[in-house]
Amino acid sequence: MNNQVTSSSNLEANNLNSYSQIELAKTLEIRDKVRQSRTSRWYVNEPYFLDDLVSFIASDEGLNEYVADFDIDFITRQDFWGDIVFKSTKLIKENKDLYLKEICPNLKNILSDFSVRGVNFFDLVEQKGIYVNAKINSKVVFNSLQKILDLKEKYWESSEGKWKDIVIDYSSPNAAKRLHTGHIRSTIIGHVLGNLYEASWYSVHRINYLNDWGWVGNLIEWLRRWENLLPEYEIKNDMLGEIYMTFRRGQKYAESKEEFDNSPEDVDNLKLFFWNFSTYEELKTNYTDFKTKADNNFKLLESGSEAEFVDWQIIIKRSLEDFDRFYNILDIHQDYLLWESLYSILGKNLIKEELKAWWVVQFNTNLASQEIDKINSELESWNISEEQAVKYIEEVNADIGWYVIMLDNFERYVVLKWNESTIYATRDLASIKHRLDIFNPSEIIYEVWQEQRDHFIKLFESAHKLFDIPDLELKHIYHGFYINDETKKKLSSRDGASNIMKFIEDTISYFYHKYDGSSEFSEEEKVKIAYNLWVGSIIFNDLRKDKKTSVAISSNEQNMYKQFEEAGWAYIIYTSCRAKSILRKYDKEIPSIQSVDYEIINDVEIDIIKKLLEFPQIIKKATRDDDPVKVTEYLVKLASSYNSFYNAFPVLKWDFPNRVIITKCVAQVLDNWLRILHINSLDRI
């Protein structure tokens, strides 16, 4: 769905205040469309294979209170002579004697009586120490494939989140800056999380929150002074990015005479932009003048000035045109595109309201003195170290005059400047309030890199103080960095991101040229395959590790391409294409479940079927844990199981309808998984 709030020129607005009101009002329209699009589809609202089993166990009075504490896992017949194992680490710790002598025997007896349509569910149930192992009846197992054949692309959905709204905030680029590799990770992880939640019938509201406000006064001043001093840029946001880097160099040398003296050549290059200064003091004066005017631009924009508003719109338009090239090639578009600046006035009003309610205070010397007394008291009691005390006292003194929310552990959340100008925290609190009012969500998720952890801890604690939200879950799901595979250092914005589009285009070109000289594929097919191999490679390489860990990328292009190919994605897509190829060669209607002689089904086939039946449970686990890694892990295991099966038992060599049905179900489940990962499947490669 692509109903984004956009920054198209709005003739009704001539300043930030009126513009914000119009744009924020649009979120209501889009919210209703999002909800309608989710609820207009039919969702699977019936139990899957393991759901029936759990419900049956829960129906027993003696086991009802324990069923949620059991881990239920599939095992292989080759290794364990069974199919399912039940175990509860929690119950063992609480009362091992009760667990072994009463709970497990009771579970064994209950499972032995479980039947489906008159057929015993299990052929054998036995207790082995702390485990209860069970072997499923082959007919029951095989008949369960009917659900995959019936549900097709919907074989993964459930109604766990029915009628609930969830907000996921991801990607969040910075205006006038180049996209960096962190935005790739955030975009991929956030989007896949949204797919997982949608599978559970949540109304998922996907938000791209553009950070356009922290430097906006500077941006306007840069644009006015320097735009005509730089060469023409094909991508206007690159010019803004270059202006940003120019300003940061000026800031660096204006704030340190040592840096100024040690970099004469670089300093000399700044004279064009900072009025041909000759000495350090002149640069410092010129820089201070620049900053004064930039700060004034910010105040004018917040107070409703039309001139600053027009310049701000130019900056936003240029940035979005650049970012959209990235989103378009990934074909990822959130439902809402909102700007930090839209919450400037809302944020200031919110803080003023909370001042009246005493949740927000202007931190004065009296409050600071009280905090310092507490810190010294904790130091005397040896509850904190002298180093910690010094740090806390420095922070207390730095906050005097600013507006804060008092938190625990000697911390405050600064929410407004001493001169009542808004800051990042002001607008973040206002955006939470807006999301509460518009969506009434059960969860708000921020997929943002790990360096923002401290900010979100304080933001969430402050939100719970200000708003009546006991049932709302606020989550910061963070990701690790992309790092250089050789140096193990974090890729900088310039190294890893200034050429994101070139990186994408070069990788697609690499996969395309693998088909040089091949007459088997049309030109259109080669382009499609190359594109899908790139998307699959970057997504799979990103999600195959814990999202909190770093992802290594080789600085050598050939090594990087090899790394993508070896990540496991090529193996997955090869397995999918192999299954589809077998079905094309079969070229007949898929046999019915009823046509299968259950006596000929072997243990290897049973283990593949169990892997297919595990699919909906993996979806639920990945969603509950906000962990897309479970998706990639499952894919690798399913592909490995199917290839082992295919090599041992050719599907088409003999007339075994059960193997055709298994192949059909494998192809379907692989396609469903790829959709979760936002990867298009291929028929052949």
Sequence and secondary structure as in RCSB ss.txt:
>XXXX:A:sequence
MNNQVTSSSNLEANNLNSYSQIELAKTLEIRDKVRQSRTSRWYVNEPYFLDDLVSFIASDEGLNEYVADFDIDFI
TRQDFWGDIVFKSTKLIKENKDLYLKEICPNLKNILSDFSVRGVNFFDLVEQKGIYVNAKINSKVVFNSLQKILD
LKEKYWESSEGKWKDIVIDYSSPNAAKRLHTGHIRSTIIGHVLGNLYEASWYSVHRINYLNDWGWVGNLIEWLRR
WENLLPEYEIKNDMLGEIYMTFRRGQKYAESKEEFDNSPEDVDNLKLFFWNFSTYEELKTNYTDFKTKADNNFKL
LESGSEAEFVDWQIIIKRSLEDFDRFYNILDIHQDYLLWESLYSILGKNLIKEELKAWWVVQFNTNLASQEIDKI
NSELESWNISEEQAVKYIEEVNADIGWYVIMLDNFERYVVLKWNESTIYATRDLASIKHRLDIFNPSEIIYEVWQ
EQRDHFIKLFESAHKLFDIPDLELKHIYHGFYINDETKKKLSSRDGASNIMKFIEDTISYFYHKYDGSSEFSEEE
KVKIAYNLWVGSIIFNDLRKDKKTSVAISSNEQNMYKQFEEAGWAYIIYTSCRAKSILRKYDKEIPSIQSVDYEI
INDVEIDIIKKLLEFPQIIKKATRDDDPVKVTEYLVKLASSYNSFYNAFPVLKWDFPNRVIITKCVAQVLDNWLR
ILHINSLDRI
>XXXX:A:secstr
          TT SSHHHHHHHHHHHHHHHHHHHHHHHHTS    S  HHHHHHHHHHTSTTTTTTGGG EEEE 
 HHHHS SEEEE HHHHHHHHHHIIIIIHHHHHHHHHH EETTEESEEEEEEETTEEEEEE HHHHHHTTHHHHH
HGGGTT   TTTT EEEEEE   BTTS   HHHHHHHHHHHHHHHHHHHTT EEEEEEEEB STTHHHHHHHHHH
HGGGS   SSHHHHHHHHHHHHHHHHHHHS HHHHHH HHHHHHTTTTTTT  SHHHHHHHHHHHHHHHHHHHHH
HHHT HHHHHHHHHHHHHHHHHHHHHHHHHT   SEEEEGGGGHHHHHHHHHHHHHTTSSEE  HHHHHHHHHHH
HHHHHTTSS HHHHHHHHHHHHHHTTSEEEE STT EEEEE TTS   HHHHHHHHHHHHHHHH  SEEEEE  G
GGHHHHHHHHHHHHHHS  TT EEEEE    EEETTT  B  HHHHHTTHHHHHHHHHHHHHHTTTT  SS HHH
HHHHHHHHHHHHHHHHHHTS TTS EEE SSHHHHHHHHHHTSHHHHHHHHHHHHHHHHHH S    GGG  GGG
  HHHHHHHHHHHTHHHHHHHHHHTT THHHHHHHHHHHHHHHHHHHHS TTTTT HHHHHHHHHHHHHHHHHHH
HTT    S  
